[in-house]
């Protein structure tokens, strides 16, 4: 999920698309395309932003229509990234259809750009000038407390369950809510906080991990982000300057 200025979504969409297609080959040359990343049905409407050509019914037979639909489905499955309508101004959302997690990609992208020579870095940042925060959401679910709880069980297993009895790592929960009045930030925190193992202490000023929960319309995205404030809240341009 990438934030941008309101009314700049179309320009940001193109910049994000070009950046993803360019840097996935540079940073992860051995990546492979996948069709599904989550098991089970994700009951959120996914709307491809890209325009599709309208089929001329008068000049097209039923067989041709079926063939065209089939071909479109094949091409859609071959896409590495799928644009999704976030239904919120100032947001661009792409779903990864590769065997690389969004967090892996964004962290590597940020460090790669920051390490570029000054002139080259300035040129590359100019190509994404309409984009601000690059928030990698590894987990997506419907925005209800029950589904958020079930989704966070996966997050806990991936990040917070280990054999260590104690740890110096700390956490903070940050919530964002856009265009949704059915669930509050307090409800999100009350759903997730009890699931965090007690060995992880809370540190709101400089946590080791930020558990970012962002709700946009009827969808909820969850990410576990390390060095959240050091990385300027994952604002790519601010981090690289």
Residue pairs with C-beta under 8 A, 6 or more apart in sequence:
1 86
1 91
1 92
1 93
1 134
1 135
1 136
1 137
1 214
1 216
1 221
2 12
2 16
2 91
2 92
2 93
2 94
2 131
2 132
2 133
2 134
2 135
3 90
3 91
3 92
3 131
3 132
3 133
3 135
4 11
4 12
4 90
4 91
4 92
4 130
4 131
4 132
5 90
5 130
5 132
6 89
6 90
7 89
8 90
8 130
9 89
9 90
9 91
9 92
11 130
12 92
12 130
12 131
13 49
13 83
13 92
15 127
15 128
15 129
15 130
15 131
16 92
16 94
16 128
16 131
17 81
17 83
17 94
18 127
19 109
19 127
19 128
19 131
20 80
20 81
20 94
20 105
21 80
21 81
23 105
23 109
23 112
24 31
24 80
24 98
24 100
24 105
26 112
27 105
27 108
27 109
27 112
28 98
28 100
28 104
28 105
28 108
31 80
31 98
31 99
31 100
32 98
32 99
33 78
33 79
33 80
33 97
33 98
34 97
34 98
34 99
35 77
35 97
37 95
37 96
37 97
38 140
42 140
42 141
42 142
43 142
44 140
44 141
44 142
44 218
44 219
45 218
46 82
46 84
46 95
47 84
47 85
48 76
48 82
48 83
48 84
48 85
49 83
49 84
49 85
50 83
52 72
55 65
55 68
60 68
76 82
77 97
79 97
80 96
80 97
80 98
81 94
81 95
81 96
81 97
81 98
82 94
82 95
82 97
83 92
83 93
83 94
84 93
84 94
84 95
85 93
86 92
86 93
86 216
86 217
86 219
87 179
87 216
87 217
88 178
88 179
88 216
88 217
91 178
91 216
92 131
93 216
95 140
96 102
96 105
101 136
101 138
102 136
102 137
102 138
102 223
103 136
103 138
103 223
103 224
103 225
104 136
105 136
106 134
106 135
106 136
106 234
106 236
107 136
107 226
109 134
109 236
110 134
110 231
110 234
110 236
110 239
110 240
113 121
113 124
113 125
113 236
113 240
114 121
114 239
114 240
116 124
121 240
125 236
125 237
125 240
125 241
128 236
128 237
129 237
131 236
131 237
132 235
132 236
132 237
133 233
133 234
133 235
133 236
134 234
134 235
134 236
135 212
135 214
135 221
135 223
135 225
135 234
136 223
136 225
136 234
137 214
137 221
137 222
137 223
138 222
138 223
138 224
139 151
139 152
139 154
139 155
139 221
139 222
139 223
140 151
140 219
140 220
140 221
140 222
141 147
141 148
141 150
141 151
141 219
141 220
141 222
142 218
142 219
142 220
143 180
143 182
143 183
143 215
143 217
143 218
143 219
143 220
144 182
144 183
145 183
145 187
145 188
145 191
147 220
148 188
148 191
148 192
148 213
148 220
148 222
149 191
149 192
149 195
151 220
151 222
152 191
152 192
152 195
152 222
153 195
155 211
155 222
155 224
156 195
156 196
156 197
158 224
159 209
159 224
160 196
160 197
160 200
161 197
164 199
165 199
166 199
167 199
167 200
168 208
169 200
169 208
169 209
170 200
170 201
170 202
170 203
170 206
170 207
170 208
170 209
171 196
171 200
171 201
171 202
171 203
171 207
171 208
171 209
171 210
171 211
172 202
172 203
172 204
172 207
172 209
172 210
172 211
172 228
173 188
173 189
173 192
173 193
173 210
173 211
173 213
174 210
174 211
174 212
174 213
174 228
175 185
175 188
175 189
175 212
175 213
175 214
175 215
176 212
176 213
176 214
176 215
177 183
177 184
177 185
177 188
177 214
177 215
178 214
178 215
178 216
178 217
179 216
179 217
180 215
180 216
180 217
180 218
183 215
188 213
188 215
192 211
192 213
196 211
200 209
206 229
207 228
208 226
209 224
209 225
209 226
209 228
210 224
210 225
210 226
210 228
211 222
211 223
211 224
212 222
212 223
212 224
212 225
212 228
213 220
213 221
213 222
214 220
214 221
214 222
214 223
215 221
225 231
225 234
228 234
231 239
232 238
232 239
